[in-house]
């Protein structure tokens, strides 16, 4: 059946109900679950995301706030609110179908419907790649699993290394190394990531209200928030000033350290300046709100190593704390500045999604 015919078939099979709209059970679409109908007002059940997305443009669908229950073998439950894009929580994209970062290694192509490991894909032949920097065995990296003395306690705390995943227990290959729980990426090995399995990071989202003439800037009746972003040296993209969680380090320590190093260049401050800055940062970073905790659709991910993060919002509501500091890019960045929060932002990895969540948390302008 062609994709065009599949779309037409689903469009023609939509039936209306008092509380929801759904696709009728077809060979290409399993029966829809209706347990969330009262909460969302609309449920769509289709075999392919592209089919579901096409329904949003149909005149039959007027409510764009929706809940998609994708029931094909390669989809799990996916929530999407006020969005017609693919669900980043369910299907990683930035770690597929492209050249691996900082290399000339090209990933094997992985179609959307072949991402999930449960889908048979006999022709899948990913290249094996681990960067030279990782092979040199820096302190932040594991040994190669082929080395005779290599051992690891998967899915648990292994010495001072946290090998647990926010996604739950992950499976292992026949060789005994972790399998990316989000599916195929087109490349095996670790790439430039140090750990087999989850590589834990922390991302501080430092925000303030945008002001003009001592008055808050409003758009569509909502205050405009700003956040501190750094321009990465390796790819030129704007990103949050986050970094890897050191072995044995608490996430709250990581966000504080990374913010100081990447956004304020604390490593190059004089003793007195550094003490003053650290006192303010200690107070400011004492309380934060966890915005996101989980898997990151990061271009460095592989079939056997992937990024996970805790993104925390620290808001300077009065603009009298960190908001007053002069921003200076650290060693891993070429620029740093306050950026207005809006949906037009283009940021590294999943950072735009973290900013969207932050805007919702602050009830700030986003459109």
C-alpha positions as CSV (number, residue, x, y, z in Angstrom):
1,X,0.0,0.0,0.0
2,X,1.4,3.4,-0.9
3,X,1.9,6.1,1.7
4,X,-0.6,8.3,-0.1
5,X,-3.3,5.5,-0.1
6,X,-2.5,4.9,3.6
7,X,-3.1,8.5,4.5
8,X,-6.4,8.5,2.5
9,X,-7.5,5.3,4.1
10,X,-7.0,6.7,7.6
11,X,-8.6,10.0,6.7
12,X,-11.7,8.2,5.4
13,X,-11.9,6.0,8.4
14,X,-12.1,8.7,11.0
15,X,-15.2,8.5,13.1
16,X,-16.4,11.2,15.5
17,X,-17.4,10.6,19.1
18,X,-18.6,12.9,21.9
19,X,-15.2,13.1,23.5
20,X,-12.6,12.1,20.9
21,X,-11.8,11.4,17.3
22,X,-10.0,8.1,16.4
23,X,-9.1,5.9,13.5
24,X,-11.2,2.8,13.1
25,X,-9.3,-0.5,13.6
26,X,-7.7,-1.4,10.2
27,X,-5.0,-3.7,9.1
28,X,-2.7,-0.7,9.4
29,X,-4.1,0.6,12.7
30,X,-4.8,-1.3,15.9
31,X,-7.8,-0.4,18.2
32,X,-7.2,2.8,20.0
33,X,-7.0,3.1,23.8
34,X,-9.6,5.5,25.1
35,X,-8.5,5.9,28.7
36,X,-7.2,9.4,28.1
37,X,-10.1,10.7,26.0
38,X,-11.7,12.7,28.7
39,X,-8.4,14.5,29.5
40,X,-7.4,15.4,25.9
41,X,-10.5,15.7,23.8
42,X,-8.8,14.0,20.9
43,X,-7.1,10.7,20.3
44,X,-5.5,9.5,17.0
45,X,-4.4,6.0,16.4
46,X,-2.3,5.3,13.3
47,X,0.4,3.1,12.1
48,X,2.9,5.8,11.1
49,X,3.7,9.2,12.6
50,X,3.5,10.8,9.2
51,X,0.0,9.5,8.8
52,X,-1.0,10.9,12.2
53,X,0.6,14.2,11.3
54,X,-1.3,14.4,8.1
55,X,-4.6,14.1,10.0
56,X,-3.8,17.3,11.8
57,X,-4.2,19.3,8.6
58,X,-7.6,17.6,7.9
59,X,-10.7,19.8,8.4
60,X,-12.0,17.0,10.6
61,X,-9.4,17.9,13.2
62,X,-9.9,21.3,14.7
63,X,-8.4,20.8,18.1
64,X,-4.6,20.9,17.8
65,X,-4.0,20.0,21.4
66,X,-3.9,16.3,21.2
67,X,-2.6,13.0,22.5
68,X,-1.2,10.5,20.1
69,X,-1.4,6.9,20.9
70,X,0.9,5.3,18.4
71,X,0.3,1.6,18.3
72,X,2.5,0.2,15.6
73,X,5.3,-2.2,16.7
74,X,7.9,0.6,16.6
75,X,6.0,3.2,18.7
76,X,5.1,3.6,22.3
77,X,2.8,6.1,23.9
78,X,3.7,9.6,22.9
79,X,2.3,12.9,24.2
80,X,2.4,16.0,22.2
81,X,0.7,19.2,23.1
82,X,0.2,22.1,20.7
83,X,2.7,20.7,18.3
84,X,2.7,19.1,14.9
85,X,6.3,18.0,15.0
86,X,7.5,14.5,15.8
87,X,7.6,13.6,19.5
88,X,11.2,13.9,20.6
89,X,10.5,12.0,23.7
90,X,9.7,8.9,21.7
91,X,11.9,9.0,18.5
92,X,15.4,10.2,18.5
93,X,16.4,12.1,15.4
94,X,19.6,14.1,15.9
95,X,21.6,11.0,16.5
96,X,20.6,9.4,13.2
97,X,21.2,9.7,9.5
98,X,24.2,12.0,9.6
99,X,27.9,12.1,9.9
100,X,29.1,11.5,13.4
101,X,30.4,14.7,15.2
102,X,34.1,15.5,15.0
103,X,34.6,12.7,12.5
104,X,34.1,11.6,8.9
105,X,32.2,8.5,10.0
106,X,28.8,8.2,8.3
107,X,26.0,6.5,10.2
108,X,24.0,3.7,8.6
109,X,20.6,4.9,7.5
110,X,17.8,4.1,9.9
111,X,14.2,4.9,8.8
112,X,11.8,6.0,11.4
113,X,9.9,2.7,11.3
114,X,13.1,0.8,11.9
115,X,14.4,2.7,15.0
116,X,12.9,0.4,17.6
117,X,14.9,-2.8,18.3
118,X,11.8,-4.9,18.2
119,X,11.4,-4.2,14.5
120,X,13.2,-6.7,12.3
121,X,15.9,-5.0,10.3
122,X,18.2,-7.7,8.9
123,X,20.1,-5.4,6.5
124,X,21.1,-3.1,9.4
125,X,24.9,-2.9,9.4
126,X,26.2,0.0,11.5
127,X,29.8,1.0,11.4
128,X,31.8,0.5,14.7
129,X,33.4,3.7,15.9
130,X,35.1,4.9,19.0
131,X,37.1,8.1,18.8
132,X,40.9,8.2,19.3
133,X,40.4,10.5,22.3
134,X,38.3,7.9,24.1
135,X,40.7,5.1,23.1
136,X,43.5,6.9,24.9
137,X,41.8,5.9,28.1
138,X,41.3,9.3,29.8
139,X,40.1,9.1,33.4
140,X,36.5,10.0,32.3
141,X,36.3,7.0,30.0
142,X,35.7,3.2,30.3
143,X,38.1,0.7,28.9
144,X,37.1,-1.2,25.8
145,X,34.9,-4.1,26.6
146,X,37.3,-6.4,24.6
147,X,40.1,-5.9,27.1
148,X,40.6,-8.9,29.4
149,X,40.4,-7.0,32.6
150,X,37.3,-5.0,31.7
151,X,34.3,-5.4,34.0
152,X,31.3,-3.2,34.8
153,X,28.2,-3.4,37.0
154,X,25.5,-2.5,34.5
155,X,22.3,-0.9,35.7
156,X,23.7,0.0,39.1
157,X,26.2,2.2,41.0
158,X,29.6,0.9,39.9
159,X,32.1,2.3,42.4
160,X,31.8,6.1,41.9
161,X,30.3,5.7,38.4
162,X,26.5,5.8,38.1
163,X,25.6,3.2,35.4
164,X,21.8,3.5,36.0
165,X,19.5,5.0,33.4
166,X,16.6,7.3,34.0
167,X,14.7,5.1,31.5
168,X,14.9,2.0,33.7
169,X,16.9,-1.2,33.2
170,X,18.6,-1.4,29.8
171,X,19.4,-4.6,27.9
172,X,22.8,-5.9,26.9
173,X,24.2,-7.2,23.6
174,X,25.5,-10.8,23.2
175,X,28.9,-9.3,23.9
176,X,27.6,-8.0,27.2
177,X,27.6,-4.2,26.6
178,X,24.6,-1.9,26.9
179,X,22.0,-1.4,24.1
180,X,20.5,2.1,23.6
181,X,17.0,1.8,24.9
182,X,15.7,4.4,22.4
183,X,16.7,2.3,19.5
184,X,19.1,2.2,16.5
185,X,21.4,5.1,15.8
186,X,23.3,3.8,12.8
187,X,26.6,3.5,14.6
188,X,28.0,1.1,17.2
189,X,30.7,1.6,19.8
190,X,31.0,4.7,22.0
191,X,31.8,7.5,19.5
192,X,33.2,10.3,21.6
193,X,31.3,9.4,24.7
194,X,33.4,8.0,27.6
195,X,31.0,5.5,29.2
196,X,29.3,2.4,27.8
197,X,25.6,2.9,28.4
198,X,24.3,6.1,30.0
199,X,26.6,9.2,30.1
200,X,25.2,11.5,32.7
201,X,25.2,15.3,32.3
202,X,23.6,18.3,34.0
203,X,22.2,21.4,32.3
204,X,21.6,24.7,34.3
205,X,18.9,26.8,32.8
206,X,19.5,30.3,34.3
207,X,16.7,32.7,33.6
208,X,15.6,36.3,34.3
209,X,12.8,38.5,33.0
210,X,13.6,40.8,30.1
211,X,13.3,44.4,31.0
212,X,13.2,47.7,29.1
213,X,13.2,51.0,31.0
214,X,12.8,49.1,34.2
215,X,9.6,47.5,33.0
216,X,9.0,43.9,32.0
217,X,8.7,43.2,28.3
218,X,5.3,41.6,27.4
219,X,4.3,39.7,24.3
220,X,0.7,38.4,23.9
221,X,0.1,39.4,27.6
222,X,3.0,37.3,28.9
223,X,6.4,38.3,30.3
224,X,9.4,37.5,28.1
225,X,12.1,35.5,29.9
226,X,15.7,35.3,28.9
227,X,18.2,32.5,29.6
228,X,22.0,32.3,29.5
229,X,23.3,30.4,26.5
230,X,26.8,29.6,25.3
231,X,28.0,29.1,21.8
232,X,29.8,25.7,21.6
233,X,33.4,25.7,20.2
234,X,33.1,22.3,18.5
235,X,30.1,23.0,16.3
236,X,29.1,26.7,16.7
237,X,25.6,25.9,18.0
238,X,24.0,27.7,20.9
239,X,23.4,25.6,24.0
240,X,22.9,25.5,27.7
241,X,26.2,25.9,29.7
242,X,26.1,22.3,31.0
243,X,28.5,19.4,31.2
244,X,29.2,15.9,32.3
245,X,28.6,14.8,35.9
246,X,32.0,13.8,37.4
247,X,32.3,10.5,39.1
248,X,30.8,10.7,42.6
249,X,29.5,14.2,42.0
250,X,26.0,15.4,42.8
251,X,24.0,17.0,39.9
252,X,23.6,20.2,41.9
253,X,27.4,20.4,42.2
254,X,27.7,19.9,38.4
255,X,25.3,22.6,37.4
256,X,26.9,25.1,39.6
257,X,30.5,24.2,38.5
258,X,29.6,24.1,34.8
259,X,27.8,27.4,34.9
260,X,30.7,29.1,36.6
261,X,33.2,27.7,34.1
262,X,31.3,28.0,30.9
263,X,29.2,31.2,31.3
264,X,31.4,33.3,33.8
265,X,34.8,31.9,33.0
266,X,35.4,31.4,36.7
267,X,38.7,29.6,36.1
268,X,40.4,32.9,35.1
269,X,39.1,35.1,37.8
270,X,41.4,36.6,40.5
271,X,41.1,35.3,44.1
272,X,38.9,38.1,45.4
273,X,36.6,38.2,42.3
274,X,36.2,34.5,42.4
275,X,35.2,34.4,46.1
276,X,32.6,37.1,45.5
277,X,31.2,35.4,42.5
278,X,31.1,32.0,44.2
279,X,29.2,33.4,47.2
280,X,26.5,34.7,45.0
281,X,26.4,31.5,42.9
282,X,26.2,29.3,46.0
283,X,23.2,31.2,47.2
284,X,21.5,31.4,43.8
285,X,22.0,27.7,43.0
286,X,20.8,26.6,46.4
287,X,17.3,26.0,45.1
288,X,16.4,25.0,41.6
289,X,13.5,23.3,39.8
290,X,14.1,20.1,37.8
291,X,12.7,20.8,34.4
292,X,13.7,17.5,32.7
293,X,15.4,14.3,33.7
294,X,16.0,11.6,31.1
295,X,17.4,10.6,27.7
296,X,18.8,13.3,25.4
297,X,18.5,13.2,21.6
298,X,22.2,14.1,21.3
299,X,24.2,13.8,18.0
300,X,26.9,11.9,19.9
301,X,24.7,9.0,20.9
302,X,25.4,5.5,19.5
303,X,23.8,2.0,19.8
304,X,25.9,1.4,22.9
305,X,26.4,4.8,24.5
306,X,24.0,7.7,25.0
307,X,23.5,11.0,26.8
308,X,21.1,11.5,29.7
309,X,20.7,14.7,31.7
310,X,19.1,16.5,34.5
311,X,18.0,20.0,33.4
312,X,17.4,22.5,36.2
313,X,15.9,26.0,36.2
314,X,17.4,28.7,38.4
315,X,15.4,31.8,38.0
316,X,16.6,35.3,39.1
317,X,13.1,36.8,39.6
318,X,14.3,40.2,40.7
319,X,17.3,40.4,38.4
320,X,19.6,41.3,41.3
321,X,21.7,38.2,41.6
322,X,23.4,36.2,38.8
323,X,21.6,38.4,36.2
324,X,23.9,41.3,37.2
325,X,27.1,39.3,36.4
326,X,29.2,40.0,33.4
327,X,29.2,37.0,31.1
328,X,32.5,35.6,29.8
329,X,32.7,32.5,27.7
330,X,34.8,29.6,29.2
331,X,37.3,27.3,27.5
332,X,34.7,25.2,25.7
333,X,32.7,28.1,24.3
334,X,33.3,30.9,21.9
335,X,30.4,33.1,23.0
336,X,27.9,33.6,25.8
337,X,24.8,35.8,26.0
338,X,21.3,36.2,27.3
339,X,18.8,34.9,24.7
340,X,15.1,35.6,24.6
341,X,12.9,32.6,25.1
342,X,10.7,31.8,22.2
343,X,9.8,28.8,20.0
344,X,12.0,30.1,17.2
345,X,15.1,29.1,19.0
346,X,17.5,26.7,17.4
347,X,19.6,25.0,20.0
348,X,22.0,22.1,20.4
349,X,20.6,18.5,21.0
350,X,17.3,18.6,23.0
351,X,18.0,22.0,24.6
352,X,15.1,23.7,22.8
353,X,12.7,21.3,24.4
354,X,14.2,22.1,27.9
355,X,13.6,25.8,27.2
356,X,10.0,25.1,26.2
357,X,9.4,23.3,29.4
358,X,11.1,26.2,31.3
359,X,8.8,28.7,29.6
360,X,5.8,26.7,30.7
361,X,7.1,26.5,34.3
362,X,7.6,30.2,34.4
363,X,4.4,31.0,32.6
364,X,6.5,33.0,30.2
365,X,6.0,33.9,26.5
366,X,6.8,31.1,24.1
367,X,4.9,31.5,20.8
